[in-house]
């Protein structure tokens, strides 16, 4: 007969102070198993007893036990309880070279990054199956605000590698992707009948689209090799009365420019002095951040937007809008008034994915695979004016003399390759360089992607005046 571990014994185990409570409980038990303090066959305390002993909810303990059983560290037996088990990892899904060959209108799409399936599809399928087994009444009721707390805690743990300063689950509002998060933030902070938003002259088009929906004016700002020019920023704020600066300081889309720490400090100081809010878009999550985030430099006025779309899957449409300290309630109210929050089954699927012990390994594998495609592109196009980073899934190509961006995109499309012109990132009345953005598509075999890069190189070598008709 196995020994029974008392709640007091588990309560005395050291717990990690980062991440959701249920993960900290699971980590403490897992550490005790590794240290030999808990043995195979030992019975863990009943959920309610351990919850009372730890001063947490039974649901939190139940989630911790589920995490342990999913990882193979525990086994649940109906009518008997939960026991320490010899680790039996779940069989991994076989990685495929590609899920599909994504074509748009019969053409190979390199317009937006496409992630390979390296285990996240099986993880999602398992999560949806688990959610389908929940108590029926949970599928017939509006979720409460507290019901989303586990996912907010999981999101805070997921974001722990980003230098955001102190962050609490109450600062996070769950949204349907980063674009939805951007809109919710703007609805929260814009004031007056005709507000103005500042962006880089070349910028993520979603900034402009969100502004259009809110009938806000958009003003473009010039940049140099270090990002936004501080003097131009200050002059634009004084001239227009702008309320918000939207920027992507770590991975500027489309140029891949990264704003260094000293320039960020100048920008933060100007925004503080002139009372401008900052929206920091961090959807292309880097392995290492080169400088402090604006949320660290100006925590009282920085709103951060992130998602899992570019690192794990865009299918869930899961994003995180993070408010400055003390303003989470305002942001949450805007979201609730707009769409009542995520569907509860979707929230539970997302929670399972973010807390799975496999997820970070899958994300690392995706990064490695995408980097291999980037290297292939650099090998083919590196003799031209190309900007790239191995951990960013697109490249920025300044075209050689003789090519214009729109003409080059049409020529590529004639060879069944879709890329994006710099014009798509410029404001309506702005000017764009003769450049294109090429996204990584890792849902096709590497040799097909390499062939597409060689096709683009051939075009670069033969500008229109040299092509025979």
C-alpha positions as CSV (number, residue, x, y, z in Angstrom):
1,X,0.0,0.0,0.0
2,X,1.3,3.5,-0.9
3,X,2.1,6.2,1.6
4,X,-0.2,9.2,1.8
5,X,1.4,12.6,1.7
6,X,-0.3,15.1,4.1
7,X,-1.3,18.6,3.1
8,X,1.1,20.1,5.6
9,X,4.0,18.3,3.9
10,X,3.2,19.8,0.5
11,X,2.5,23.2,2.1
12,X,6.0,23.2,3.5
13,X,7.6,22.6,0.0
14,X,9.3,25.7,-1.4
15,X,7.2,27.3,-4.2
16,X,8.4,29.3,-7.1
17,X,7.2,32.9,-6.8
18,X,6.7,33.4,-10.5
19,X,3.8,32.2,-12.7
20,X,0.2,31.2,-11.9
21,X,-0.5,29.7,-8.5
22,X,-1.4,26.3,-9.9
23,X,1.9,26.1,-11.8
24,X,3.8,27.0,-8.6
25,X,2.0,24.2,-6.7
26,X,2.7,21.7,-9.5
27,X,6.4,22.9,-9.8
28,X,6.8,22.4,-6.0
29,X,5.5,18.8,-6.1
30,X,7.5,18.1,-9.2
31,X,10.7,19.3,-7.5
32,X,9.9,17.2,-4.5
33,X,9.6,14.1,-6.8
34,X,13.0,14.9,-8.4
35,X,14.6,15.3,-5.0
36,X,13.2,12.0,-3.8
37,X,11.0,13.6,-1.1
38,X,8.0,12.1,-2.9
39,X,8.2,8.6,-4.2
40,X,6.4,6.7,-6.9
41,X,3.1,5.5,-5.5
42,X,2.7,8.1,-2.8
43,X,-0.8,9.4,-2.7
44,X,-1.2,13.2,-3.0
45,X,-3.6,14.9,-0.6
46,X,-7.3,15.3,-1.7
47,X,-7.9,18.5,-3.6
48,X,-10.0,20.2,-1.0
49,X,-7.7,19.4,1.9
50,X,-4.6,20.7,0.1
51,X,-6.6,23.8,-1.0
52,X,-7.5,24.6,2.6
53,X,-4.0,24.0,3.8
54,X,-2.5,26.3,1.1
55,X,-5.2,29.0,1.3
56,X,-6.1,28.7,-2.3
57,X,-9.2,27.5,-4.2
58,X,-9.9,23.8,-5.0
59,X,-9.9,24.7,-8.7
60,X,-6.3,25.9,-8.4
61,X,-5.2,22.6,-6.9
62,X,-7.2,20.6,-9.4
63,X,-5.4,22.5,-12.2
64,X,-2.0,21.8,-10.6
65,X,-2.9,18.0,-10.4
66,X,-4.0,18.1,-14.1
67,X,-0.7,19.7,-15.0
68,X,1.2,16.9,-13.2
69,X,-0.8,14.1,-14.8
70,X,-0.4,15.7,-18.3
71,X,3.3,15.7,-17.8
72,X,3.4,12.1,-16.6
73,X,4.4,12.9,-13.0
74,X,1.1,11.8,-11.4
75,X,-1.7,9.5,-12.2
76,X,-5.4,9.9,-11.2
77,X,-7.4,6.8,-10.3
78,X,-11.2,7.1,-10.1
79,X,-12.4,6.7,-6.5
80,X,-8.9,6.4,-5.1
81,X,-7.1,9.7,-5.7
82,X,-4.0,11.1,-7.3
83,X,-0.6,9.3,-7.0
84,X,3.0,10.0,-7.8
85,X,3.8,8.1,-11.0
86,X,7.0,7.2,-12.9
87,X,7.3,9.8,-15.6
88,X,5.6,8.5,-18.8
89,X,5.8,11.3,-21.3
90,X,2.9,11.5,-23.8
91,X,3.9,10.5,-27.3
92,X,5.0,13.4,-29.4
93,X,3.2,14.1,-32.6
94,X,5.4,13.3,-35.6
95,X,6.8,16.5,-37.0
96,X,5.8,17.0,-40.7
97,X,7.8,18.9,-43.3
98,X,4.7,21.0,-44.0
99,X,1.0,21.1,-43.1
100,X,-0.1,22.3,-46.5
101,X,1.2,24.3,-49.4
102,X,-0.5,27.7,-48.7
103,X,-1.3,29.4,-52.0
104,X,-3.3,32.5,-52.5
105,X,-5.1,32.5,-55.9
106,X,-2.8,29.8,-57.1
107,X,0.3,31.7,-56.0
108,X,2.9,31.0,-53.3
109,X,2.2,33.4,-50.5
110,X,5.2,35.1,-48.9
111,X,3.0,38.1,-47.8
112,X,2.7,37.0,-44.2
113,X,4.7,34.6,-42.1
114,X,3.5,31.0,-42.1
115,X,4.5,28.7,-39.2
116,X,5.3,25.0,-39.5
117,X,3.5,22.4,-37.4
118,X,6.0,21.1,-35.0
119,X,3.6,19.8,-32.4
120,X,1.2,22.7,-31.7
121,X,-1.5,21.1,-33.9
122,X,-1.6,18.0,-31.8
123,X,-1.5,20.1,-28.6
124,X,-4.5,22.2,-29.8
125,X,-6.4,19.1,-30.8
126,X,-5.9,17.6,-27.3
127,X,-6.9,20.9,-25.7
128,X,-10.2,21.0,-27.6
129,X,-10.9,17.4,-26.7
130,X,-10.3,18.1,-23.0
131,X,-12.6,21.2,-23.1
132,X,-15.3,19.1,-24.7
133,X,-15.4,17.0,-21.5
134,X,-16.2,19.9,-19.1
135,X,-19.4,19.9,-17.0
136,X,-22.3,20.6,-19.3
137,X,-23.5,23.6,-17.3
138,X,-20.3,25.4,-18.1
139,X,-21.4,25.4,-21.7
140,X,-24.7,27.1,-20.9
141,X,-23.6,30.1,-18.9
142,X,-21.9,33.5,-19.3
143,X,-18.4,33.2,-17.8
144,X,-17.6,35.4,-14.9
145,X,-14.6,37.8,-14.7
146,X,-13.0,35.5,-12.2
147,X,-13.3,32.5,-14.6
148,X,-10.6,34.2,-16.8
149,X,-8.1,34.6,-14.0
150,X,-6.3,31.3,-14.7
151,X,-5.7,32.3,-18.3
152,X,-4.5,35.8,-17.2
153,X,-2.1,34.2,-14.8
154,X,-0.9,31.8,-17.5
155,X,-0.4,34.8,-19.8
156,X,1.7,36.6,-17.2
157,X,3.8,33.5,-16.9
158,X,4.0,33.3,-20.8
159,X,5.2,36.9,-21.0
160,X,7.8,36.5,-18.2
161,X,10.8,36.6,-20.6
162,X,9.9,40.0,-21.9
163,X,11.3,42.9,-19.9
164,X,8.0,44.5,-19.0
165,X,8.7,45.5,-15.4
166,X,6.4,44.4,-12.7
167,X,3.3,42.8,-14.2
168,X,0.2,41.3,-12.5
169,X,-2.6,39.3,-14.0
170,X,-5.0,42.2,-13.3
171,X,-3.0,44.4,-15.8
172,X,-3.7,41.9,-18.6
173,X,-6.9,42.0,-20.7
174,X,-7.5,39.0,-23.0
175,X,-8.3,39.9,-26.6
176,X,-8.9,38.3,-29.9
177,X,-5.4,38.9,-31.3
178,X,-3.1,41.9,-31.3
179,X,-5.2,44.0,-33.7
180,X,-8.3,43.6,-31.4
181,X,-6.0,44.6,-28.5
182,X,-4.9,47.7,-30.3
183,X,-8.4,48.7,-30.9
184,X,-9.5,48.1,-27.3
185,X,-6.6,50.2,-26.0
186,X,-7.3,53.1,-28.4
187,X,-11.0,53.1,-27.4
188,X,-9.9,53.3,-23.8
189,X,-7.4,56.2,-24.1
190,X,-8.5,58.4,-27.0
191,X,-10.4,61.6,-26.1
192,X,-12.3,64.3,-28.0
193,X,-14.0,64.4,-31.4
194,X,-10.9,64.3,-33.6
195,X,-7.9,62.7,-31.8
196,X,-4.5,62.3,-33.4
197,X,-2.3,59.2,-33.4
198,X,1.4,59.3,-34.3
199,X,3.2,56.4,-36.1
200,X,6.4,55.9,-38.1
201,X,6.2,57.0,-41.7
202,X,6.5,53.3,-42.6
203,X,4.5,51.3,-40.1
204,X,2.3,48.3,-39.4
205,X,-0.9,48.9,-41.4
206,X,-3.0,47.8,-38.5
207,X,-2.2,51.1,-36.7
208,X,-3.9,53.0,-39.5
209,X,-6.8,50.7,-39.7
210,X,-7.6,50.9,-36.0
211,X,-7.4,54.7,-36.2
212,X,-9.8,54.7,-39.1
213,X,-12.4,52.8,-37.2
214,X,-12.2,55.4,-34.4
215,X,-12.2,58.3,-36.8
216,X,-8.8,59.4,-35.6
217,X,-6.2,61.3,-37.7
218,X,-2.8,59.6,-38.3
219,X,0.4,61.5,-38.6
220,X,3.6,59.9,-39.8
221,X,7.0,60.6,-38.2
222,X,10.4,60.4,-39.9
223,X,13.0,57.9,-38.6
224,X,16.7,57.4,-38.9
225,X,18.9,54.3,-38.3
226,X,18.0,54.4,-34.6
227,X,14.2,54.8,-35.0
228,X,11.9,57.7,-34.5
229,X,13.7,61.1,-34.5
230,X,13.0,62.8,-31.1
231,X,12.9,66.4,-32.4
232,X,10.4,65.4,-35.1
233,X,8.3,63.6,-32.4
234,X,8.3,66.6,-30.1
235,X,7.4,69.0,-33.0
236,X,4.5,66.8,-34.2
237,X,3.0,66.5,-30.7
238,X,3.1,70.3,-30.2
239,X,1.7,71.0,-33.7
240,X,-1.1,68.3,-33.7
241,X,-1.9,67.8,-30.0
242,X,-1.5,64.1,-30.6
243,X,-2.6,61.8,-27.7
244,X,-0.9,58.5,-28.6
245,X,2.3,57.2,-30.1
246,X,2.1,53.7,-31.7
247,X,5.4,52.1,-32.2
248,X,7.2,48.7,-32.5
249,X,10.6,49.4,-30.9
250,X,12.1,45.8,-30.9
251,X,11.1,44.7,-34.4
252,X,9.9,47.5,-36.5
253,X,7.5,46.2,-39.2
254,X,8.5,46.3,-42.1
255,X,12.2,47.5,-41.8
256,X,13.3,45.3,-38.8
257,X,14.9,48.4,-37.2
258,X,15.5,48.1,-33.5
259,X,15.4,51.3,-31.4
260,X,18.4,51.4,-29.0
261,X,18.0,52.1,-25.3
262,X,19.2,55.8,-25.3
263,X,16.8,56.7,-28.1
264,X,13.9,55.0,-26.3
265,X,14.7,57.0,-23.2
266,X,14.6,60.3,-25.2
267,X,11.2,59.2,-26.7
268,X,9.8,58.2,-23.3
269,X,11.0,61.5,-21.8
270,X,9.2,63.5,-24.5
271,X,6.0,61.6,-24.2
272,X,6.0,62.1,-20.4
273,X,6.7,65.8,-20.6
274,X,3.9,66.3,-23.2
275,X,1.5,63.8,-21.7
276,X,1.3,61.4,-24.7
277,X,0.4,57.7,-24.2
278,X,2.6,55.0,-25.8
279,X,1.3,51.8,-27.4
280,X,4.1,49.3,-27.7
281,X,3.5,46.5,-30.3
282,X,5.5,43.4,-29.5
283,X,3.9,40.7,-31.7
284,X,7.2,39.6,-33.3
285,X,8.7,38.4,-30.0
286,X,12.5,38.3,-30.1
287,X,14.6,35.7,-28.3
288,X,16.5,38.5,-26.5
289,X,15.4,42.1,-26.1
290,X,18.0,44.6,-27.1
291,X,16.8,47.4,-24.8
292,X,14.2,48.1,-22.0
293,X,10.6,48.2,-23.1
294,X,8.7,51.5,-22.9
295,X,6.7,49.8,-20.1
296,X,9.9,49.9,-18.0
297,X,10.9,53.4,-19.1
298,X,7.5,55.0,-18.9
299,X,5.3,52.6,-16.9
300,X,2.6,55.1,-16.1
301,X,1.7,55.7,-19.8
302,X,2.7,52.6,-21.7
303,X,0.2,50.1,-23.1
304,X,1.7,46.8,-24.4
305,X,0.3,44.5,-27.1
306,X,1.4,40.9,-27.6
307,X,0.0,37.7,-29.0
308,X,0.9,34.1,-29.8
309,X,0.1,34.4,-33.5
310,X,3.7,34.9,-34.8
311,X,5.4,32.4,-32.4
312,X,2.9,29.5,-31.9
313,X,-0.3,29.8,-33.9
314,X,-2.6,32.5,-35.3
315,X,-5.6,30.2,-35.3
316,X,-6.7,30.9,-31.7
317,X,-6.7,34.7,-32.2
318,X,-5.3,35.1,-28.7
319,X,-3.7,38.3,-27.7
320,X,-2.8,40.2,-24.6
321,X,-3.4,43.9,-24.0
322,X,-1.5,45.1,-21.0
323,X,-2.4,48.3,-19.2
324,X,-0.2,50.6,-17.2
325,X,-0.3,49.8,-13.4
326,X,-3.7,50.8,-12.0
327,X,-5.5,51.1,-15.4
328,X,-6.3,47.5,-16.0
329,X,-9.9,48.1,-14.8
330,X,-10.5,50.7,-17.5
331,X,-9.1,48.5,-20.2
332,X,-11.1,45.5,-19.0
333,X,-14.3,47.6,-19.0
334,X,-13.8,48.6,-22.6
335,X,-13.3,45.0,-23.6
336,X,-16.3,43.8,-21.7
337,X,-18.5,46.6,-23.2
338,X,-17.3,45.7,-26.7
339,X,-17.4,41.8,-26.8
340,X,-17.9,40.5,-23.2
341,X,-14.6,38.8,-23.2
342,X,-13.3,35.6,-24.8
343,X,-15.5,32.6,-25.2
344,X,-14.9,30.5,-22.1
345,X,-14.1,27.3,-24.0
346,X,-11.6,29.2,-26.0
347,X,-10.0,30.6,-22.8
348,X,-9.7,27.1,-21.4
349,X,-8.1,25.8,-24.7
350,X,-5.6,28.7,-24.5
351,X,-4.9,28.1,-20.9
352,X,-4.1,24.5,-21.6
353,X,-1.8,25.5,-24.4
354,X,0.1,28.2,-22.5
355,X,0.6,26.0,-19.4
356,X,1.6,22.7,-21.2
357,X,5.1,21.6,-20.5
358,X,5.6,21.0,-24.2
359,X,4.7,24.5,-25.4
360,X,8.0,26.3,-24.9
361,X,9.9,23.4,-26.5
362,X,7.5,23.7,-29.5
363,X,8.1,27.4,-29.7
364,X,11.9,26.9,-29.7
365,X,11.6,24.3,-32.4
366,X,9.5,26.7,-34.5
367,X,12.0,29.4,-34.1
368,X,14.8,27.1,-35.2
369,X,12.9,26.0,-38.3
370,X,12.0,29.5,-39.3
371,X,15.6,30.6,-38.8
372,X,16.7,27.9,-41.3
373,X,14.3,29.5,-43.9
374,X,15.7,32.9,-43.1
375,X,19.3,31.6,-43.7
376,X,18.2,30.2,-47.1
377,X,16.8,33.6,-48.1
378,X,20.0,35.3,-47.0
379,X,22.1,32.9,-49.0
380,X,20.1,33.7,-52.1
381,X,19.6,37.4,-51.7
382,X,22.4,38.5,-49.4
383,X,24.4,40.3,-52.1
384,X,21.6,42.9,-52.3
385,X,20.6,45.5,-49.8
386,X,18.9,43.1,-47.4
387,X,17.9,43.5,-43.7
388,X,17.2,40.4,-41.7
389,X,17.4,38.7,-38.3
390,X,17.4,35.0,-37.7
391,X,14.6,35.2,-35.1
392,X,12.3,37.5,-37.2
393,X,10.1,35.7,-39.9
394,X,10.4,38.3,-42.6
395,X,13.1,40.2,-44.5
396,X,13.3,43.7,-45.9
397,X,14.8,44.2,-49.3
398,X,15.8,47.5,-50.9
399,X,15.5,47.1,-54.6
400,X,18.5,47.9,-57.0
401,X,18.3,50.6,-59.5
402,X,15.8,49.9,-62.3
403,X,13.1,48.4,-60.1
404,X,10.1,50.0,-58.4
405,X,8.4,48.2,-55.6
406,X,5.0,47.9,-57.3
407,X,6.6,46.7,-60.5
408,X,8.8,44.2,-58.7
409,X,5.8,42.7,-56.9
410,X,3.9,42.3,-60.1
411,X,6.9,40.6,-61.7
412,X,7.1,38.3,-58.7
413,X,3.4,37.5,-59.0
414,X,3.9,36.6,-62.6
415,X,6.2,33.9,-61.3
416,X,3.5,32.8,-58.8
417,X,5.1,34.5,-55.8
418,X,3.3,37.0,-53.6
419,X,5.3,39.5,-51.6
420,X,4.4,42.9,-50.1
421,X,5.4,46.3,-51.4
422,X,6.7,49.1,-49.1
423,X,3.7,51.1,-50.3
424,X,1.4,48.9,-48.2
425,X,3.2,50.1,-45.0
426,X,3.1,53.8,-45.9
427,X,0.4,56.3,-45.0
428,X,-2.0,57.3,-47.7
429,X,-0.3,60.6,-48.3
430,X,3.2,59.3,-47.5
431,X,6.1,58.3,-49.6
432,X,7.6,54.8,-49.6
433,X,11.1,53.6,-50.6
434,X,11.6,51.2,-53.5
435,X,11.6,48.1,-51.2
436,X,9.6,45.0,-50.5
437,X,9.0,42.7,-47.5
438,X,9.5,39.0,-47.9
439,X,7.8,36.8,-45.3
440,X,9.0,33.3,-44.4
441,X,6.6,30.5,-45.3
442,X,7.7,27.4,-43.4
443,X,4.6,25.4,-44.4
444,X,6.2,24.5,-47.6
445,X,9.3,22.3,-48.0
446,X,12.6,24.2,-47.6
447,X,13.6,23.4,-51.2
448,X,10.4,25.0,-52.6
449,X,11.1,28.1,-50.5
450,X,14.7,28.2,-51.8
451,X,13.5,28.0,-55.3
452,X,11.2,31.0,-54.7
453,X,14.3,32.9,-53.4
454,X,16.2,32.0,-56.5
455,X,13.3,33.3,-58.6
456,X,13.4,36.6,-56.8
457,X,17.2,36.8,-57.3
458,X,16.8,36.3,-61.0
459,X,14.3,39.2,-61.1
460,X,16.7,41.4,-59.2
461,X,19.5,40.6,-61.7
462,X,17.3,41.6,-64.7
463,X,15.5,44.9,-64.1
464,X,12.8,45.8,-66.7
465,X,15.0,47.6,-69.1
466,X,17.1,44.4,-69.5
467,X,14.3,42.0,-69.9
468,X,13.6,40.9,-73.4
469,X,10.0,41.0,-74.5
